[in-house]
Each structure stands twice: as structure tokens, then as C-alpha cells.
Amino acid sequence: MKNFAIALALFAAACQVNDQTGEVQPTAETQTATAEAAKETREAAQEVKEGAQQLGQEIREGAQQVQESEAGQRVAEGAREAGQGIKQGAGEAVEAAGDALAAEGREAQAEAKKTKKKQ
């Protein structure tokens, strides 16, 4: 109840009743303060946006410097070599599996020929 009374008092102080229409309207002082607060909010939002853009640019530049650095290039080369090693290992595994399948196929053919000759 106490909070309601305080809120009502603040509302009454910030507004005035139009004698002709009976409508409650904010005072000129309240309208000015509201407009000023809105302007400050827009300016603060613009500053945050600009700061975020600048930070993003600095991050991009830092990432570019790391990529172009000698250590970054060595890491990238190492990753490429590791990728080649993985490809080579996978290729050898597939080749070995292919050889095993080919051997199984030859054995199956030989067995089929043996069975055919016995009949």
C-alpha cells in the first residue's frame, strides 16, 4: 500500500490534468526529461555499437597476424602434413582390405571350380 501511494504521488507530480479535456498529460518538464533520456540512450547505444565494431576489427586483425606469423604458418603446415598422413593411412587400409577381398574372391572361385569338376 505504501508503494502504491509513492507511485501515485510520483505520477501526479510528473503529470498534469488538462482542464479542457480532462486528460492526464505529462508536464513539459517530464516531456523534456523523457526526450533527453531517449537521446542519451540512443547515444550510448551508438557508442556500444561502435565499440563492438572496433573490437571485432581488432580481433580480425589479431587473427590475421597469427595466421601470417611464422608460428601460425608452422602450425598450419603441421596440420596439412597430419591430414596427408591420415589420408595415406586410410588409403593403405583400404588397399589392404581390397587385397584381402581379392584373395577371398580367388579362393571362392577356386572352390567353385573344384566343386564343379567333382560333379
QUIHU-V324882 format. One record per helix or strand of 3 or more residues. SS is the DSSP state (helix for helix, strand for strand). FROM is the first residue (numbers start at 1). LEN is the number of residues. If there is no record, write none. Layout:
ss->[SS,SS]
from->[FROM,FROM]
len->[LEN,LEN]
This chain:
ss->[helix,strand,strand,helix,helix]
from->[2,15,24,28,70]
len->[13,3,3,41,49]
